[in-house]
Amino acid sequence: MTLNAEGYLAMVTETMNRVAESQRDAVGRAADLIAESVGADGVVHAFGTGHSEALAMEIAGRAGGLVPTNRIALRDLVLLGGAPVDLLGPTLERDPTVAHRLYALAPVRPQDVFVLASNSGVNGAMVEFASVVKENGHALVAITSAQHSARMTSRHPSGRKLADFADVVLDNGAPYGDATLPLPGGGAVGAVSSITAALLAQQITVEVVARLLTAGQQPPVYLSANIAGGDEHNNALEARYSGRIRRGA
């Protein structure tokens, strides 16, 4: 691929098409789990660290997305749990000890489902959080890079990775290192994991809504807050899940 904007576009287009085709069945299975949860008055809890937090934002609180969605973030430990601000830092995602506190801070009910995103799938906080989710009997969907994760050693004491705990695993198609266009002196530029994860998140959402409609249920879907009537529509739906959904900071 040529090292320019057009070359990156070609790489992204090829990767998105490959992901859409290869993950078609997994998208359907993920949608089945989420539709079952939402249909039973459940909430979708989305969690990602680092750049994978973009996946959680794609799922929770997005126009055209499901209202019963809750975004979990490492900063919840400070904003909701009273931890000191200096706890936060780039290596916190590697600390498995924070996972139980994060889960305890989330307004979770038994019928809720979780979507966890980690490109590498090996950091301690994410792996431990996945373990906690399954210990508490929830369905779990994981979005990760199969290629990158396969080449990594787990940073969790168990040696396990995010994908090992999931009921459904979706491969975001990102290469090892995430970036796609090689540089002459080594390394690469042009990451793709955020783009393909967003594609998968939106495909799952569309499939969930289709399943709810087929089941005769009215899907609780956000309107943009920046159109006429958006706030009124969204506030009425959010009231049904009072205390169970957060949009974070």
Phi, psi and chi 1 to 4 in degrees:
 res  aa     phi    psi   chi1   chi2   chi3   chi4
   1 MET       -  140.9  -68.3  -69.1 -179.5      -
   2 THR   -71.9  140.9  -53.2      -      -      -
   3 LEU   -83.3   75.9 -172.5   60.6      -      -
   4 ASN  -157.3 -179.9   56.3   25.2      -      -
   5 ALA   -60.5  -39.0      -      -      -      -
   6 GLU   -67.6  -37.1  -70.7   74.5   18.5      -
   7 GLY   -64.2  -40.9      -      -      -      -
   8 TYR   -65.3  -42.3  176.9   67.5      -      -
   9 LEU   -59.0  -43.2  175.2   60.4      -      -
  10 ALA   -62.2  -41.4      -      -      -      -
  11 MET   -65.7  -44.1  176.4   61.8   75.7      -
  12 VAL   -63.5  -43.3  167.9      -      -      -
  13 THR   -61.8  -45.2  -58.7      -      -      -
  14 GLU   -62.8  -41.9 -174.0  -81.3  -32.0      -
  15 THR   -67.1  -42.8  -56.3      -      -      -
  16 MET   -63.4  -41.6  -71.0  179.5   68.9      -
  17 ASN   -64.1  -40.3  -72.9  -24.2      -      -
  18 ARG   -66.0  -43.1  173.3  164.7   44.3   84.6
  19 VAL   -64.2  -45.6  167.4      -      -      -
  20 ALA   -59.1  -39.3      -      -      -      -
  21 GLU   -75.8  -47.0  179.6   60.7   30.8      -
  22 SER   -72.7  -25.9   66.0      -      -      -
  23 GLN  -102.4   11.3  -59.0  -53.8  -63.9      -
  24 ARG   -55.8  -48.7 -172.6 -173.2  -49.7 -107.5
  25 ASP   -66.8  -40.1  -70.5  -15.7      -      -
  26 ALA   -65.9  -37.5      -      -      -      -
  27 VAL   -59.4  -43.4  164.9      -      -      -
  28 GLY   -63.6  -40.9      -      -      -      -
  29 ARG   -68.9  -37.6  -73.8 -176.4  -79.9  116.8
  30 ALA   -64.0  -42.3      -      -      -      -
  31 ALA   -63.4  -36.3      -      -      -      -
  32 ASP   -59.8  -46.0  -72.8  -19.4      -      -
  33 LEU   -64.2  -43.1  -67.6  176.8      -      -
  34 ILE   -72.1  -41.1  -65.6  172.7      -      -
  35 ALA   -62.6  -38.5      -      -      -      -
  36 GLU   -62.4  -42.4 -179.5  179.6   -1.4      -
  37 SER   -66.2  -50.9  172.7      -      -      -
  38 VAL   -62.7  -38.4  172.2      -      -      -
  39 GLY   -65.2  -21.6      -      -      -      -
  40 ALA  -101.4   25.3      -      -      -      -
  41 ASP    66.4   30.9 -166.4   37.3      -      -
  42 GLY   -90.1  169.4      -      -      -      -
  43 VAL  -120.9  145.0  163.2      -      -      -
  44 VAL   -94.6  116.5 -175.8      -      -      -
  45 HIS   -98.2  123.3  -61.8  -85.4      -      -
  46 ALA  -114.1  134.6      -      -      -      -
  47 PHE  -142.8  129.0  177.0   40.7      -      -
  48 GLY  -148.0  150.1      -      -      -      -
  49 THR  -115.0  161.7   62.9      -      -      -
  50 GLY    59.6 -139.8      -      -      -      -
  51 HIS   -69.2  -17.6  -74.5   92.5      -      -
  52 SER   -71.6   -9.3  -68.4      -      -      -
  53 GLU   -63.2  -23.8 -171.9  175.5  -10.6      -
  54 ALA   -59.3  -31.6      -      -      -      -
  55 LEU   -65.8  -42.4 -177.2  -79.3      -      -
  56 ALA   -63.0  -37.8      -      -      -      -
  57 MET   -70.1  -28.4  -63.2  174.7   70.5      -
  58 GLU   -69.4  -30.3 -160.9   70.6   28.3      -
  59 ILE   -89.5  -42.6  -69.9  175.1      -      -
  60 ALA  -103.2  119.6      -      -      -      -
  61 GLY    82.5   20.2      -      -      -      -
  62 ARG   -98.3  137.4 -175.1   74.1 -171.1 -103.2
  63 ALA   -55.6  132.7      -      -      -      -
  64 GLY    83.4    0.6      -      -      -      -
  65 GLY  -104.2  177.9      -      -      -      -
  66 LEU   -75.8  138.4  -64.7  166.6      -      -
  67 VAL   -71.6  -43.7  172.5      -      -      -
  68 PRO   -75.2   68.7   28.2  -35.0      -      -
  69 THR  -135.3  141.9   48.3      -      -      -
  70 ASN  -130.7  128.9  179.5   54.9      -      -
  71 ARG   -95.5  125.2  177.0  156.3   56.3   98.7
  72 ILE  -105.6  137.9  -64.5  170.6      -      -
  73 ALA  -142.4  153.9      -      -      -      -
  74 LEU   -57.8  -32.1  -72.1  172.5      -      -
  75 ARG   -69.8   -8.5   59.3 -174.6  167.4  -85.5
  76 ASP   -58.0  -29.7  -69.2   -9.0      -      -
  77 LEU   -59.9  -32.9  -62.1  166.7      -      -
  78 VAL   -89.2  -50.2  174.0      -      -      -
  79 LEU   -69.8  -33.7  -63.3  175.8      -      -
  80 LEU  -113.3  -25.3  -56.5  170.7      -      -
  81 GLY  -104.4   -4.1      -      -      -      -
  82 GLY    77.8   11.8      -      -      -      -
  83 ALA   -71.5  153.9      -      -      -      -
  84 PRO   -66.9  149.0   23.3  -33.0      -      -
  85 VAL   -60.4  -33.2  173.8      -      -      -
  86 ASP   -70.1   -3.6   58.8   10.8      -      -
  87 LEU   -64.9  -34.8  174.8   72.9      -      -
  88 LEU   -71.1  140.9  -59.1  176.4      -      -
  89 GLY   177.8  170.1      -      -      -      -
  90 PRO   -66.2  -17.5   22.7  -33.2      -      -
  91 THR  -100.1   -0.1   61.1      -      -      -
  92 LEU   -61.5  -31.8 -177.1   60.0      -      -
  93 GLU   -64.4  -13.0   65.9  179.4   -2.2      -
  94 ARG   -90.9   -4.4  -60.5 -178.2 -178.0 -177.9
  95 ASP   -94.6  107.3 -177.0   -1.0      -      -
  96 PRO   -69.0  -17.7   24.4  -32.8      -      -
  97 THR   -70.7  -16.1   65.6      -      -      -
  98 VAL   -83.5  -13.0  -57.2      -      -      -
  99 ALA   -64.3  -43.2      -      -      -      -
 100 HIS   -65.3  -37.5  -66.9  -96.4      -      -
 101 ARG   -67.6  -40.1 -179.2   63.9  175.3  146.8
 102 LEU   -60.5  -44.6  -87.8  177.4      -      -
 103 TYR   -64.0  -42.0  179.7   87.6      -      -
 104 ALA   -64.0  -30.7      -      -      -      -
 105 LEU   -78.3  -18.4  -71.1  169.2      -      -
 106 ALA   -80.2  140.8      -      -      -      -
 107 PRO   -80.6   76.6   29.5  -32.9      -      -
 108 VAL   -96.2  141.1  178.9      -      -      -
 109 ARG  -120.7  159.9  -67.3 -171.7 -178.2  179.6
 110 PRO   -57.5  -33.1  -26.6   35.6      -      -
 111 GLN   -83.4    0.6   69.4  -90.7   38.4      -
 112 ASP   -73.7  156.2  -66.6   -9.7      -      -
 113 VAL  -123.3  154.0   61.7      -      -      -
 114 PHE  -121.5  140.2  -75.8   75.1      -      -
 115 VAL  -121.1  116.0  179.5      -      -      -
 116 LEU  -115.2  136.2  -53.3 -174.7      -      -
 117 ALA  -123.6  130.3      -      -      -      -
 118 SER  -155.7  118.7  170.0      -      -      -
 119 ASN   -60.1  -45.2 -167.1   57.2      -      -
 120 SER   -81.9  -33.6   68.6      -      -      -
 121 GLY    70.5   18.7      -      -      -      -
 122 VAL  -122.8  -10.5  -59.2      -      -      -
 123 ASN   -70.5  144.1  -77.0  -45.8      -      -
 124 GLY   -58.3  -42.9      -      -      -      -
 125 ALA   -63.5  -42.4      -      -      -      -
 126 MET   -70.2  -43.7 -176.3   61.1   67.3      -
 127 VAL   -64.8  -43.7  175.6      -      -      -
 128 GLU   -65.7  -38.3 -177.6   68.0   12.4      -
 129 PHE   -62.7  -41.2 -166.4   86.1      -      -
 130 ALA   -60.6  -40.4      -      -      -      -
 131 SER   -61.7  -43.1  172.3      -      -      -
 132 VAL   -63.9  -42.6  173.0      -      -      -
 133 VAL   -57.1  -46.0  166.0      -      -      -
 134 LYS   -72.7  -34.5  -67.5  -48.3  -59.9  176.6
 135 GLU   -60.9  -28.9  -74.2  172.5    0.9      -
 136 ASN   -94.9    9.4  -77.0  -84.0      -      -
 137 GLY    82.0   17.7      -      -      -      -
 138 HIS   -90.0  152.7  -57.3  -74.3      -      -
 139 ALA   -72.7  145.2      -      -      -      -
 140 LEU  -135.3  125.6  170.7   57.2      -      -
 141 VAL  -109.8  129.9  174.7      -      -      -
 142 ALA  -115.7  138.6      -      -      -      -
 143 ILE  -120.1  120.6  -60.4  178.7      -      -
 144 THR  -153.5  172.5 -171.6      -      -      -
 145 SER   -98.1  114.0  165.1      -      -      -
 146 ALA   -62.1  -39.7      -      -      -      -
 147 GLN   -67.7  -46.4 -175.0 -179.5  134.7      -
 148 HIS   -66.7  -46.3 -169.4  117.5      -      -
 149 SER   -61.4  -37.6 -170.3      -      -      -
 150 ALA   -64.5  -25.9      -      -      -      -
 151 ARG   -95.7    2.5  -67.1  179.4   59.0  176.4
 152 MET  -107.2  150.5  -68.4  -71.2  -69.6      -
 153 THR   -92.7  135.1  -61.2      -      -      -
 154 SER   -60.9  142.5  175.0      -      -      -
 155 ARG   -96.7   11.0  -69.8  172.1  171.8  151.2
 156 HIS   -98.0  142.7 -171.2  -91.7      -      -
 157 PRO   -55.5  -28.2  -25.2   33.9      -      -
 158 SER   -75.4  -16.3   69.9      -      -      -
 159 GLY    80.7    1.1      -      -      -      -
 160 ARG   -89.6  165.5  -58.8  177.6   74.0 -179.1
 161 LYS  -123.6  168.6  -57.9  176.4 -177.5 -179.3
 162 LEU   -52.6  -46.7  170.6   59.9      -      -
 163 ALA   -60.8  -24.6      -      -      -      -
 164 ASP   -67.3  -19.9  -64.5  -30.4      -      -
 165 PHE  -101.8  -14.8  -67.1   93.2      -      -
 166 ALA   -79.6  145.9      -      -      -      -
 167 ASP   -75.7  -33.7  -62.1  -72.0      -      -
 168 VAL  -135.3  131.1  178.4      -      -      -
 169 VAL  -114.4  128.2  178.4      -      -      -
 170 LEU  -111.6  128.2  -66.1  112.4      -      -
 171 ASP   -91.0  119.7  178.9   10.2      -      -
 172 ASN   -77.6   -3.0   65.8   25.3      -      -
 173 GLY    76.8    4.4      -      -      -      -
 174 ALA   -72.7  143.5      -      -      -      -
 175 PRO   -76.3  171.6   31.4  -36.4      -      -
 176 TYR   -58.7  124.5  179.0   69.4      -      -
 177 GLY    92.0   -8.8      -      -      -      -
 178 ASP    76.9  -43.8 -157.9   -6.1      -      -
 179 ALA   -73.9  152.8      -      -      -      -
 180 THR  -116.7  -27.7   56.0      -      -      -
 181 LEU  -103.6  113.8  -58.6  178.4      -      -
 182 PRO   -67.5  146.2   22.3  -31.0      -      -
 183 LEU  -100.8  149.8  -62.2  174.4      -      -
 184 PRO   -56.8  -38.2  -23.7   32.8      -      -
 185 GLY   -92.2   10.9      -      -      -      -
 186 GLY   106.9  158.8      -      -      -      -
 187 GLY    82.2 -174.7      -      -      -      -
 188 ALA  -155.3  166.5      -      -      -      -
 189 VAL  -135.7  158.2   66.7      -      -      -
 190 GLY    89.6   72.4      -      -      -      -
 191 ALA   -71.8  153.6      -      -      -      -
 192 VAL  -127.4  -12.2  -63.8      -      -      -
 193 SER   -62.5  -36.3   64.9      -      -      -
 194 SER   -67.2  -37.0  -64.5      -      -      -
 195 ILE   -69.8  -46.9  -64.3  172.8      -      -
 196 THR   -71.4  -33.2   53.1      -      -      -
 197 ALA   -65.4  -39.5      -      -      -      -
 198 ALA   -63.3  -40.3      -      -      -      -
 199 LEU   -58.1  -48.9  169.6   66.8      -      -
 200 LEU   -63.0  -41.2  -69.3  168.4      -      -
 201 ALA   -61.3  -43.7      -      -      -      -
 202 GLN   -71.3  -36.8  -67.1  -62.8  -21.7      -
 203 GLN   -62.9  -43.0  -73.8 -174.4  -51.9      -
 204 ILE   -62.2  -44.5  -68.6  169.1      -      -
 205 THR   -59.3  -46.0  -61.9      -      -      -
 206 VAL   -60.8  -42.4  170.5      -      -      -
 207 GLU   -67.5  -36.5  -70.6  -72.8  -19.5      -
 208 VAL   -62.6  -46.9  169.2      -      -      -
 209 VAL   -61.5  -41.1  169.0      -      -      -
 210 ALA   -61.3  -39.7      -      -      -      -
 211 ARG   -67.8  -40.4  -78.3  156.9  171.5   74.3
 212 LEU   -63.9  -41.3  -66.6  174.5      -      -
 213 LEU   -63.8  -41.8  -72.7  170.9      -      -
 214 THR   -61.7  -33.3  -62.2      -      -      -
 215 ALA   -81.9    2.1      -      -      -      -
 216 GLY    80.0   19.7      -      -      -      -
 217 GLN  -106.2  143.3  -59.1 -179.7   39.3      -
 218 GLN   -82.2  114.9 -176.1   61.2   38.0      -
 219 PRO   -67.7  130.8  -17.7   30.9      -      -
 220 PRO   -81.0   96.2   27.2  -29.1      -      -
 221 VAL  -120.0  137.7  172.8      -      -      -
 222 TYR   -70.8  143.2  -83.9  111.8      -      -
 223 LEU   -95.6  159.5  -65.8  177.9      -      -
 224 SER   -61.9  136.6  169.6      -      -      -
 225 ALA   -70.4   -9.4      -      -      -      -
 226 ASN  -106.1   26.7  -63.4  -52.1      -      -
 227 ILE  -124.6  160.6   64.8  172.6      -      -
 228 ALA   -60.0  130.0      -      -      -      -
 229 GLY    82.7   -2.5      -      -      -      -
 230 GLY   -63.5  -47.1      -      -      -      -
 231 ASP   -61.2  -44.2  -75.7  -17.6      -      -
 232 GLU   -63.1  -45.0  -67.0   78.3    7.5      -
 233 HIS   -60.4  -49.8  170.4   89.3      -      -
 234 ASN   -67.6  -40.7  -64.1  -20.9      -      -
 235 ASN   -63.0  -37.9  -69.7  -20.2      -      -
 236 ALA   -65.3  -40.6      -      -      -      -
 237 LEU   -72.7  -40.9  -72.9  175.3      -      -
 238 GLU   -62.5  -30.3  -73.7 -175.6  -24.8      -
 239 ALA   -61.3  -27.6      -      -      -      -
 240 ARG   -67.9  -21.0  -68.1  164.9   45.4 -176.4
 241 TYR  -118.7   31.4  -56.8   95.9      -      -
 242 SER   -55.2  130.8  178.1      -      -      -
 243 GLY    81.4   -2.2      -      -      -      -
 244 ARG  -113.5  -13.9  -58.3  177.4   61.9 -162.4
 245 ILE  -128.4  138.5   58.8  176.3      -      -
 246 ARG  -129.5  149.5  -55.7 -169.8 -168.4  111.0
 247 ARG  -102.8   -9.7  -65.7  -64.1  159.4 -108.5
 248 GLY    74.1 -176.2      -      -      -      -
 249 ALA  -128.8      -      -      -      -      -
